[in-house]
Amino acid sequence: MEVRIVSVGDAAQLSRFYKENEEHLRAWEPRRDSGYHTVEAWEHRLKQCSSTKHDNSSVHFVLTESDCDEIMAICTLTNIVKGSFMACNMGYAVARKYEGKGFMKILCQKALDYAFKELSLNRVMANYMPSNHRSAKLLKSLGFTKEGEAKRYLRINGCWEDHVLTSLLNPGNT
């Protein structure tokens, strides 16, 4: 297995990941326009992220098999804020065929290490729908603590959904 930061060259693999897992991820993802996950759309978004004008507000990671380019799971650090806040949000998804095998924890831990060691963030926040027991278990195993609940927090699959708010603080900060 290999964990790495996404590059523009990953557009086709990301498109394939989301198309192959569309049904699997539907309950946890916002509705997207029909062309959102095309190779061209991914190329455009990845080029924007890698441009020198980009404000470094996100980092995207993938977990792949070492001997092929198939994406097993993704993890994103988004809304990265520096200054006095020093925090971000973490999101993630795993391919249906790799669910329940521990891969998501490996990938999220690498992303957390990057957030705390490379970006020197103080806080990583991750939120999940109360019905998503796998996310609750994953975040707890990573050391996240529950901070509260937010009603109608995100529009997921066309419906406003409540979310449990959690965070992990950088153990190296005081």
Secondary structure, DSSP 8 states (H G I E B T S, - for coil): -EEEE--GGGHHHHHHHHHHTHHHHGGGS----TTTTSHHHHHHHHHHHHSTT-----EEEEEE-TTS--EEEEEEEEEEE-TTT-EEEEEEEE-GGGTTSSHHHHHHHHHHHIIIIIS--SEEEEEE-TT-HHHHHHHHHHT-EEEEEEEEEEEETTEEEEEEEEEEE-TT--
